[in-house]
């Protein structure tokens, strides 16, 4: 009797274990959505898995062993850049710190629209770094170019994807899958994957939402488009000073304004269009423009404050610039990706040291100019130089704990943007004062 009782117990245990496995192996959970003329964010639960496999877009694939991800944001949450609402942390904070590459999100959605209106999906407005959207196993589109061995990343902008229509009445069921690529350039402690959930709704509602999303994107980078125009106009005024044929030189000031305009405009161009890829933008800004901008502004203030009796200064600035260019290139994740991590860390450390050297030299020139030319216009020029320096040395100020961005009216405005907004009219005044002074000196005396 004991043996038979033991066998019966084992049989029951096996049945329970098998039953639990069958329950765990259920297909993708179905999220039920009821729509009228409205939109609903698809916060989850999403099935998530790192890696890449074309079969993961299929409706027949069993993703029950995948982990679950919830994209529900905290009340009032937004990103730390332009203020996009609905922000959640990426996979680096969800158990995949340091991972870059492919990952997939899957969700089965049953939609009861209550109307015959076509359904659309608004793509996620913030993704590290780009994505493709599959619905019922078919590619509908996405952001970036996936034709190469590695995707080419462009700025993720608001997008609309019409969903397939259904001939049957009642709820429509879709298998929605996102294939996400995170570029090593975007690696960070809070980064990875989808940060703002996609939104489903009727065509009219999604169209209105799309307009609001674009307005937020436009507002977030409009300052980066307007300020460069002002810099170029100031450069034209400076060129007018050069034509005055005085003993002063302003060539470096004109060059500094134009280079800064290119650096600032990069943000708007990248996020508003597909003109610049992430890689090309990184080369232009991190490797080329940032070193040149620091060098140009250092030499521009050297000339403005007449601190040009030190012949070594030009060679020192040139040497710092070359070192910055070389080590900025060595430190980029896409350059020599198989190089030892220690080399990348050493390169980044060298760049930090060069930037500190530039900052010290920059402040030394301002201080020396104020001491030697103690007059009201010099103090105004020193203030202008400090305002530019707030934008140029943003990384160093961040390291000191100085707040870097504020969100007036829900739109992110960086510390440097405020500084440049004050600098532009101040430099205009300084150029005007010098132009008037040169004009008076050129008038014939009675």
C-alpha positions as CSV (number, residue, x, y, z in Angstrom):
1,X,0.0,0.0,0.0
2,X,2.8,2.4,0.8
3,X,4.5,1.7,-2.6
4,X,1.2,2.2,-4.5
5,X,0.5,5.4,-2.5
6,X,4.0,6.6,-3.3
7,X,3.5,5.9,-7.0
8,X,0.2,7.7,-7.0
9,X,1.8,10.7,-5.3
10,X,4.6,10.8,-7.9
11,X,2.1,10.5,-10.8
12,X,0.1,13.4,-9.4
13,X,3.3,15.5,-9.0
14,X,4.3,14.8,-12.6
15,X,0.9,15.8,-13.8
16,X,1.1,19.1,-11.9
17,X,4.6,19.9,-13.2
18,X,3.6,19.2,-16.8
19,X,0.5,21.3,-16.3
20,X,2.5,24.2,-14.9
21,X,4.9,24.0,-17.9
22,X,2.0,24.1,-20.3
23,X,0.5,27.1,-18.5
24,X,3.9,28.9,-18.7
25,X,4.2,28.1,-22.4
26,X,1.1,30.1,-23.3
27,X,1.4,32.3,-26.3
28,X,1.8,36.1,-26.1
29,X,-0.6,37.7,-23.7
30,X,-3.3,39.7,-25.4
31,X,-3.8,43.4,-24.4
32,X,-7.4,44.4,-24.9
33,X,-7.9,48.0,-26.0
34,X,-11.3,49.7,-26.4
35,X,-11.4,52.8,-28.7
36,X,-13.9,55.3,-29.7
37,X,-12.5,58.4,-31.4
38,X,-9.5,58.2,-29.1
39,X,-5.9,57.1,-28.7
40,X,-4.3,54.7,-26.2
41,X,-0.6,54.3,-25.3
42,X,0.6,50.7,-25.6
43,X,2.4,50.6,-22.3
44,X,2.4,46.9,-22.0
45,X,2.9,44.2,-20.9
46,X,5.5,43.8,-23.7
47,X,7.6,40.7,-24.2
48,X,11.3,41.6,-24.5
49,X,14.4,39.8,-25.5
50,X,17.9,40.9,-26.4
51,X,19.4,39.5,-29.6
52,X,18.1,39.3,-33.2
53,X,16.2,36.7,-35.1
54,X,13.8,37.3,-38.1
55,X,11.4,34.7,-36.7
56,X,10.6,36.9,-33.8
57,X,8.3,39.0,-36.0
58,X,6.1,36.1,-36.7
59,X,2.6,35.7,-35.2
60,X,3.4,32.0,-34.6
61,X,6.5,32.5,-32.5
62,X,6.2,31.5,-28.9
63,X,7.7,34.3,-26.7
64,X,6.4,33.0,-23.4
65,X,10.0,32.5,-22.1
66,X,10.8,36.2,-22.8
67,X,10.9,38.7,-20.0
68,X,8.1,41.2,-19.5
69,X,8.6,45.0,-19.8
70,X,6.2,47.7,-18.7
71,X,6.5,51.0,-20.5
72,X,4.0,52.8,-18.1
73,X,5.6,56.2,-17.2
74,X,5.5,57.9,-13.9
75,X,3.1,60.8,-13.6
76,X,4.6,63.9,-15.3
77,X,7.7,62.0,-16.5
78,X,9.6,63.4,-19.5
79,X,13.0,63.0,-21.1
80,X,15.9,65.1,-19.9
81,X,16.5,66.8,-23.3
82,X,13.5,68.4,-25.0
83,X,10.7,67.4,-22.6
84,X,9.1,64.6,-24.5
85,X,6.3,63.2,-22.2
86,X,5.8,59.6,-21.2
87,X,9.5,58.8,-20.7
88,X,10.7,55.6,-19.1
89,X,14.2,54.3,-18.4
90,X,15.8,52.0,-21.0
91,X,17.0,48.4,-20.7
92,X,20.3,49.5,-19.1
93,X,18.3,50.0,-15.9
94,X,16.2,46.8,-16.5
95,X,18.9,44.2,-16.1
96,X,20.9,44.8,-19.3
97,X,23.5,47.4,-18.3
98,X,26.2,47.9,-20.9
99,X,24.4,46.0,-23.6
100,X,24.3,47.5,-27.1
101,X,23.0,45.9,-30.3
102,X,19.6,44.4,-31.2
103,X,16.6,43.6,-29.1
104,X,12.9,42.9,-29.7
105,X,9.6,44.0,-28.2
106,X,6.4,42.0,-28.9
107,X,2.8,42.6,-27.9
108,X,-0.5,41.1,-29.1
109,X,-3.3,43.7,-29.1
110,X,-7.0,43.2,-29.5
111,X,-8.7,46.4,-30.5
112,X,-12.4,47.1,-30.2
113,X,-12.7,50.4,-31.9
114,X,-16.5,50.6,-32.0
115,X,-16.3,52.3,-35.4
116,X,-15.3,51.6,-38.9
117,X,-12.6,54.2,-38.8
118,X,-9.1,53.0,-39.9
119,X,-6.6,52.4,-37.2
120,X,-3.1,53.9,-37.1
121,X,-0.1,53.5,-34.8
122,X,2.0,56.4,-33.7
123,X,5.6,55.1,-33.4
124,X,7.7,55.8,-30.3
125,X,9.2,59.3,-30.3
126,X,12.3,58.3,-28.3
127,X,14.3,55.2,-29.0
128,X,17.9,54.2,-28.5
129,X,18.9,54.3,-31.3
130,X,16.6,53.2,-34.1
131,X,13.8,50.7,-34.9
132,X,11.7,48.7,-37.4
133,X,8.0,48.0,-36.9
134,X,6.4,44.7,-37.8
135,X,2.7,44.1,-37.6
136,X,1.5,40.5,-38.1
137,X,4.9,39.6,-39.4
138,X,5.0,42.3,-42.1
139,X,7.5,45.2,-42.0
140,X,5.6,48.5,-41.9
141,X,8.5,50.9,-41.6
142,X,10.6,52.5,-39.0
143,X,13.5,54.9,-38.5
144,X,17.0,54.5,-39.9
145,X,18.5,52.3,-42.6
146,X,18.8,48.6,-41.9
147,X,20.2,47.6,-45.2
148,X,23.8,47.4,-44.1
149,X,25.6,45.0,-41.8
150,X,25.0,47.6,-39.1
151,X,22.0,49.9,-39.2
152,X,22.5,53.6,-40.1
153,X,21.0,55.7,-37.3
154,X,19.1,58.9,-38.0
155,X,17.1,61.0,-35.6
156,X,13.9,59.3,-34.4
157,X,11.0,61.6,-35.3
158,X,7.2,61.3,-34.9
159,X,5.9,58.7,-37.3
160,X,2.5,57.3,-38.3
161,X,1.9,53.7,-39.5
162,X,-1.5,52.7,-40.9
163,X,-2.6,49.3,-39.5
164,X,-4.0,46.6,-41.8
165,X,-7.8,46.7,-42.1
166,X,-9.9,43.6,-41.2
167,X,-12.9,42.4,-43.1
168,X,-14.5,40.8,-40.0
169,X,-16.6,42.6,-37.5
170,X,-15.7,42.9,-33.9
171,X,-12.3,43.3,-32.3
172,X,-9.2,43.4,-34.5
173,X,-6.1,41.5,-33.2
174,X,-2.6,42.6,-34.1
175,X,0.8,41.2,-33.3
176,X,3.0,44.3,-32.9
177,X,6.8,43.8,-32.8
178,X,9.6,46.3,-32.7
179,X,13.1,45.4,-33.7
180,X,15.4,47.9,-32.0
181,X,19.0,48.6,-32.6
182,X,21.1,50.5,-29.9
183,X,24.3,52.0,-31.3
184,X,27.3,52.0,-29.0
185,X,27.3,55.8,-29.4
186,X,24.1,55.9,-27.3
187,X,25.4,53.6,-24.5
188,X,24.5,55.1,-21.1
189,X,23.2,54.1,-17.6
190,X,19.6,55.1,-18.4
191,X,19.6,54.2,-22.2
192,X,18.5,51.3,-24.3
193,X,15.5,50.6,-26.4
194,X,12.0,52.3,-26.3
195,X,11.6,55.2,-23.9
196,X,8.2,56.4,-25.0
197,X,5.5,53.9,-25.7
198,X,3.8,53.7,-29.2
199,X,0.2,54.8,-29.3
200,X,-2.7,53.2,-31.1
201,X,-5.9,54.9,-32.2
202,X,-8.3,55.9,-34.9
203,X,-6.7,57.8,-37.9
204,X,-8.1,61.2,-36.9
205,X,-6.9,60.9,-33.3
206,X,-3.4,59.7,-34.3
207,X,-3.1,62.5,-36.8
208,X,-3.9,65.1,-34.2
209,X,-1.4,63.4,-31.8
210,X,1.2,63.4,-34.6
211,X,0.9,67.2,-34.9
212,X,1.4,67.7,-31.2
213,X,4.4,65.4,-31.2
214,X,6.0,67.3,-34.0
215,X,5.3,70.6,-32.3
216,X,7.1,69.3,-29.2
217,X,10.0,68.2,-31.4
218,X,10.1,71.5,-33.2
219,X,10.0,73.5,-29.9
220,X,12.8,71.4,-28.5
221,X,15.3,72.3,-31.2
222,X,14.1,75.6,-32.6
223,X,16.6,77.5,-30.4
224,X,19.4,75.4,-31.9
225,X,18.3,76.5,-35.4
226,X,17.7,80.2,-34.6
227,X,21.0,80.9,-32.7
228,X,23.2,79.8,-35.5
229,X,21.5,82.3,-37.8
230,X,22.4,85.0,-35.3
231,X,26.0,83.8,-35.1
232,X,26.3,84.0,-38.9
233,X,24.9,87.5,-39.0
234,X,27.4,88.5,-36.3
235,X,30.2,87.0,-38.3
236,X,29.2,89.2,-41.2
237,X,29.4,92.2,-39.0
238,X,32.9,91.1,-37.8
239,X,34.0,90.8,-41.5
240,X,32.9,94.4,-41.8
241,X,35.3,95.3,-39.0
242,X,38.1,93.5,-40.8
243,X,37.5,95.7,-43.8
244,X,38.1,98.8,-41.7
245,X,41.9,98.1,-42.1
246,X,42.8,98.7,-38.5
247,X,45.7,97.3,-36.6
248,X,43.3,94.9,-34.9
249,X,42.5,91.5,-36.4
250,X,39.1,89.8,-36.1
251,X,39.6,86.8,-38.4
252,X,39.5,84.4,-35.6
253,X,36.3,85.9,-34.2
254,X,34.6,85.5,-37.5
255,X,35.8,81.9,-37.8
256,X,34.7,81.2,-34.2
257,X,31.2,82.5,-34.8
258,X,30.8,80.4,-38.0
259,X,32.2,77.2,-36.4
260,X,29.9,77.7,-33.4
261,X,26.9,78.1,-35.8
262,X,27.8,74.8,-37.4
263,X,28.1,73.1,-34.0
264,X,24.8,74.4,-32.7
265,X,22.8,73.8,-35.9
266,X,23.8,70.1,-35.9
267,X,21.1,69.2,-33.3
268,X,18.2,70.7,-35.2
269,X,19.4,69.2,-38.5
270,X,19.8,65.7,-37.0
271,X,16.5,65.6,-35.2
272,X,14.4,67.3,-37.9
273,X,15.7,65.5,-41.0
274,X,17.6,62.6,-42.4
275,X,20.4,64.8,-43.7
276,X,22.9,63.7,-41.0
277,X,23.3,60.1,-39.7
278,X,24.4,59.6,-36.1
279,X,27.8,58.5,-37.2
280,X,28.4,61.5,-39.5
281,X,27.0,63.9,-36.8
282,X,29.4,62.4,-34.2
283,X,32.4,62.8,-36.5
284,X,31.4,66.4,-37.3
285,X,30.7,67.5,-33.7
286,X,32.8,65.4,-31.3
287,X,35.9,64.8,-33.4
288,X,36.1,68.0,-35.6
289,X,34.0,70.9,-34.5
290,X,34.4,70.9,-30.8
291,X,38.2,71.0,-30.9
292,X,38.1,73.7,-33.6
293,X,35.5,75.8,-31.8
294,X,37.6,75.8,-28.6
295,X,40.7,76.8,-30.5
296,X,39.0,79.5,-32.5
297,X,37.3,81.2,-29.5
298,X,40.5,81.1,-27.5
299,X,42.4,82.8,-30.3
300,X,39.5,85.2,-30.9
301,X,39.5,86.5,-27.3
302,X,43.3,86.6,-27.5
303,X,43.0,89.1,-30.3
304,X,40.1,91.0,-28.8
305,X,41.9,91.6,-25.5
306,X,45.2,92.2,-27.3
307,X,46.9,89.4,-25.5
308,X,49.0,88.6,-28.6
309,X,52.5,89.5,-27.5
310,X,53.0,85.9,-26.3
311,X,54.3,84.1,-29.5
312,X,54.0,80.7,-27.8
313,X,50.3,81.0,-27.3
314,X,49.4,80.3,-30.9
315,X,51.6,77.2,-31.0
316,X,50.2,76.0,-27.7
317,X,46.6,76.3,-28.9
318,X,47.5,74.5,-32.1
319,X,49.1,71.6,-30.2
320,X,46.1,71.3,-27.9
321,X,43.8,71.2,-30.9
322,X,45.7,68.5,-32.6
323,X,45.9,66.4,-29.4
324,X,42.1,66.9,-28.9
325,X,41.4,65.8,-32.5
326,X,43.5,62.7,-32.4
327,X,42.3,61.4,-29.0
328,X,38.7,62.3,-29.7
329,X,38.9,60.1,-32.7
330,X,40.6,57.3,-30.8
331,X,37.9,57.4,-28.1
332,X,34.9,57.0,-30.4
333,X,33.2,53.6,-30.1
334,X,33.0,53.2,-33.9
335,X,36.7,53.8,-34.5
336,X,38.8,50.7,-34.0
337,X,36.0,48.9,-32.2
338,X,38.2,45.9,-31.4
339,X,40.8,48.1,-29.6
340,X,41.3,47.4,-25.9
341,X,38.8,49.2,-23.6
342,X,41.7,50.6,-21.7
343,X,42.8,52.5,-24.8
344,X,39.3,54.0,-25.2
345,X,39.3,55.1,-21.5
346,X,42.8,56.6,-21.8
347,X,41.7,58.5,-24.9
348,X,38.6,59.9,-23.1
349,X,40.8,60.9,-20.2
350,X,43.2,62.7,-22.4
351,X,40.3,64.6,-24.0
352,X,39.1,65.6,-20.6
353,X,42.6,66.9,-19.7
354,X,42.9,68.9,-22.9
355,X,39.5,70.5,-22.3
356,X,40.6,71.5,-18.8
357,X,43.7,73.0,-20.3
358,X,41.6,74.9,-22.8
359,X,39.4,76.2,-20.0
360,X,42.4,77.4,-17.9
361,X,43.9,79.1,-20.9
362,X,40.5,80.7,-21.8
363,X,40.1,82.1,-18.3
364,X,43.7,83.3,-18.2
365,X,43.2,85.3,-21.4
366,X,40.0,86.9,-20.1
367,X,41.7,87.8,-16.7
368,X,44.8,89.2,-18.3
369,X,42.7,91.3,-20.7
370,X,40.6,92.8,-17.9
371,X,43.8,93.6,-15.9
372,X,45.6,95.2,-18.8
373,X,42.6,97.0,-20.4
374,X,40.6,98.1,-17.4
375,X,37.7,100.0,-19.0
376,X,33.9,99.5,-19.4
377,X,34.0,98.0,-22.8
378,X,36.6,95.5,-21.6
379,X,34.3,94.4,-18.8
380,X,31.5,93.9,-21.3
381,X,33.8,91.9,-23.5
382,X,34.8,89.7,-20.5
383,X,31.1,89.1,-19.7
384,X,30.6,88.1,-23.4
385,X,33.5,85.7,-23.2
386,X,32.2,84.1,-20.0
387,X,28.8,83.7,-21.6
388,X,30.3,81.9,-24.6
389,X,32.4,79.8,-22.2
390,X,29.3,78.6,-20.4
391,X,28.3,77.0,-23.6
392,X,31.7,75.8,-24.7
393,X,32.6,74.1,-21.4
394,X,29.2,72.6,-20.6
395,X,30.7,69.2,-19.7
396,X,33.0,70.7,-17.1
397,X,30.2,72.7,-15.6
398,X,28.1,69.6,-15.4
399,X,30.9,67.9,-13.5
400,X,30.7,70.7,-10.9
401,X,27.0,70.0,-10.4
402,X,25.8,73.2,-12.1
403,X,22.2,72.5,-13.4
404,X,22.4,72.0,-17.2
405,X,18.8,72.2,-18.4
406,X,15.4,73.7,-17.4
407,X,11.9,73.0,-18.7
408,X,9.9,76.2,-19.0
409,X,6.4,75.4,-20.4
410,X,7.4,71.8,-20.7
411,X,10.2,72.3,-23.2
412,X,13.8,71.7,-22.4
413,X,16.1,74.7,-22.7
414,X,19.8,74.1,-22.0
415,X,22.1,76.3,-19.9
416,X,24.2,77.1,-22.9
417,X,21.2,78.2,-24.9
418,X,20.4,80.8,-22.2
419,X,24.0,81.9,-22.2
420,X,24.1,82.3,-26.0
421,X,20.8,84.2,-26.0
422,X,22.5,86.8,-23.7
423,X,25.8,86.7,-25.6
424,X,24.3,87.5,-29.0
425,X,23.0,91.0,-28.2
426,X,26.0,91.8,-26.1
427,X,28.5,90.9,-28.9
428,X,26.3,92.9,-31.3
429,X,26.7,95.9,-29.0
430,X,30.5,95.4,-28.7
431,X,30.9,95.2,-32.5
432,X,28.7,98.3,-32.9
433,X,30.8,100.2,-30.4
434,X,34.0,99.3,-32.2
435,X,32.6,100.1,-35.6
436,X,31.5,103.5,-34.4
437,X,35.0,104.1,-32.8
438,X,36.7,103.2,-36.0
439,X,34.4,105.4,-38.0
440,X,35.2,108.4,-35.8
441,X,38.9,107.9,-36.0
442,X,38.7,107.8,-39.8
443,X,36.9,111.2,-40.0
444,X,39.2,114.0,-41.0
445,X,40.1,116.4,-38.2
446,X,39.5,120.2,-38.6
